[in-house]
Amino acid sequence: MKILITGGAGLVGSHCAEYFALKNDRVVILDNLMRSKIFGFDKETVKYNWNYLKRYKNIIRIKGDVRNERDVFKALGKGVDAVIHTAGQPGVPSSVRIPKEDFSINAFGTLNVLECTRKVNPKAAFVYCSTNKVYGENVDKIPLKELKSRYAYDGVRGVSEAMSTDLTGHTPYGVSKLTGDLYVQEYAHIYKMKTAVFRMSCIYGTRQFGFEDQGWVAWFIIATLFKKPITIYGNGKQVRDLLYVTDLVEGFDKFIKSKSKFELFNIGGGKNNTISLLEFLEEIERQTCKRPKVRFASWRPSDQKVYISDISKIRERLNWQPTIGVKEGIIRLLRWVRCNENYFS
């Protein structure tokens, strides 16, 4: 099998590339390495995953932009069996600062990759990395209970795919990702392509260079280990379901190999893998015997107090479920950060 992975130097993209390379598939990754431009990251961290994937002889790395038709056609070559579209502008605060760039990458970039794929190989499976932010503030209409260290849904196990995406605030990031989400659905409907939308909750894992604006799980660990201050927006009782990145990739693979022509899934750790920000800090302290300096600030716009994925649909359709629990995932990420401290200290 030959697979194109856009955003191959990112957390999800690099793990996808490694997963399929280890299965002896032919992999092409496309990435413009612009993370440093958006977030002010130094170039060494941006290129870490790019260079990491050099070890696999069956991975071809192409530097290019998903918004550039020529770059996408080059990456597709004479055709592929599947496209996993992980490329995107992933930061909510940055989408507020640069909404036109955010739209260009997330909305137009997705349409461009879809259309290029349709022209070259319309039978290829197409996987899109969407987000829980497409539901916006509608999630906050779910009744909550306030407990000692977290909020909790009152009588609801999680957010299903039936949740409305309309008539609510999203942030520009949520809007641009929803635009791509809808185009992927439409290409299945109108052009009969095999596509899947994965509305992801909080994805984390090794090789994640998190910071305050994006990738909070890794950022909290990095900040704790290297004595950097952490700002919590709100009271810290907000809850997410965490999904380790390799479990996510397994879900992609199961769809690609399935007989399904179109799917839309909420994917995350589900109700058994939830944690609040306060509880996360306590877990890090148990693992490291260190406690970071934390300050609290006002809630950010459209920041969901609780988001827990209802993963019953993907469990039933693809026989998929998370295998790596939150504590094990944190230990793995802690170990990786400590082994690569020169990038963070």
Secondary structure by P-SEA (a helix, b strand, c coil): cbbbbcccccaaaaaaaaaaaaaccbbbbbbcccccccccccccccaaaaaaacccccbbbbbcccccaaaaaaaacccccccccccccccaaaaaacaaaaaaccaaaaaaaaaaaaaccccbbbbbbcccccccccccccbbbbcccccccccccccccccccccccccaaaaaaaaaaaaaaaaaaccccbbbbbbcccccccccccccccaaaaaaaaaaaabbbbbbcccccbbbbbbcaaaaaaaaaaaaacccccccccccccccccccaaaaaaaaaaacccccbbbbbccccccccbbbbcaaaaaaaccccccccaaaaaaaaaaaaaaaccccc
